[in-house]
Amino acid sequence: MRKNIVAGNWKMNNDLAETQELLSKLKLQMVKEPEATVMVAPSFTNLYPTFQALKDTPVIVAAQNMHESEKGAYTGEVSASMLKSIGINTVIIGHSERRAYFNETNDILAKKVQTAIDNEMKVIFCFGEELDDRRSNKHFDLVETQLKESLFQLPQSAWSKIILAYEPVWAIGTGETASPEQAQEMHKHVRDLLNKNVGKEVAENTSILYGGSVKPNNAKEIFAKEDVDGGLIGGASLNAVDFVAIVNSF
Ligand code: 13P
């Protein structure tokens, strides 16, 4: 059975003091046994304090990115083993902001995913179309290419480590969400692609999250769709009350 997951992507927000404040609020708000697996992804500098603060809770701490090489002369980068050495076993790969602003191609992302799998890490793999792709009705093909070029080379055994996150770029930080029907339509397309390219078991067991302006007032309706297994939350995850309300939307 696939899991329901709600993950907060804090992006490049919050210094150490602000992170600690958000963490204390989260710990106060969060029920002991939430209905979903809960994850948060702080910036690199706040990973270790966040991991320490959440150690005695079920919340999983994830990184927002990592480098594809094991180590070496890559000034400014962070490796899988560095993350693992501070207790971080989950990483977001392929966020549209990394693709758009840091030139991360499907090919680079395939390497990052492989490195994460080699290091026995879990991956939240993001994909999704831009507004122009949707307007020209290319969104299904574009998503298929993103998945094919970065993930479908993986052996079946790696898929227990993969969580998918469909994030239409036009819905990120814009206040405009995909309708629950648009989300369901794409998630079903992705599950069908998994079925065809990887196998029925993986298709059934892989969680597919939706991301893009998920808020407490729309989460329930989106999460109720058959192929939507939770959300990857940006803006609303920076507010403990809103984030916990979204976690409690199943
Ligand atoms: P928003 O929830 O702010 O639209 O961001 C979504 C996102 O990019 C999560 O990774």
Residues whose N, C-alpha, C, O or C-beta is under 5 A from the ligand:
A	BS01	13P	N9 A171 I172 G173 T174 G211 G212 S213 V214 L232 I233 G234 G235 A236
